[in-house]
Amino acid sequence: MKNNIKQLRNEMKISQKDLAESLSVSRQTINAIETGKFDPSLTLTIKITRFFKKDLEEIFILENY
């Protein structure tokens, strides 16, 4: 699933490490989500949307459903 996490993170000027610490996950998890290698769990998805204060559809792009 595509997402805008890297763009949002860059706009806030925070690193993958900083985001990972805020969400209680590893930096590698953030990298895998950003590159589309891993889809986050529902719990992590909710944490991400709350962190960025954005709607789900503003962060995640569902393709070919």
N, C-alpha and C positions, 0 to 999 in steps of 0.2 A: 504494500500500500504506500502510495506517495504521501509526502507530508511537507509542511512548511516550517518544521522545527528549526532547521539550520538558519533559515532567513529570520525567523522570530528571535532566535538566540543572538544572531549578529546585530539585529536592531537594538537589543537590550545590552549589547556589548558584554555578554557572559560566555564563558568557555563551556565546553562539553563537561569538563570536570565540575564546574560550579553548578550547572544544571543537574548533573548526576547527584551531587551531594544534596541539593534541595529536594530531589525526588527519592532519595535513599536507594539509588541504584548505582551500578558501576558506570564509568565513563565509556567502557566498551558497549554497554547496553545502549547508551545514547547514540553512539556512533552507528551501531547496527540498525537502530530505528531510523536515523537520518538517511542512511544509505539504502533503506528498504529491504535489508536482509532479515529483519525481525519485526513482527507486528506486536506492539505492546498489549499486555493484558488489559482487560476492562478497567481494573483498579488503577493501573499505571496511566491509562488513557485519561481517566478522570483527573488524576493528579496533574498531568500535563496541561489539560484544558484549564484547570484552576490556576496553575502557576502562571500561564500566559494570559489569563483572564479573557479567553477567546472561546467562541462556540466551536464545537467539534468539527464542523464543516469548514471552519476557517483554518484549521490546522491539518486535518487529514483529508485526503482526496481518494475516494473509492473509485477504482477503475474496473470496468468490465464486470459489474455485479450481475 
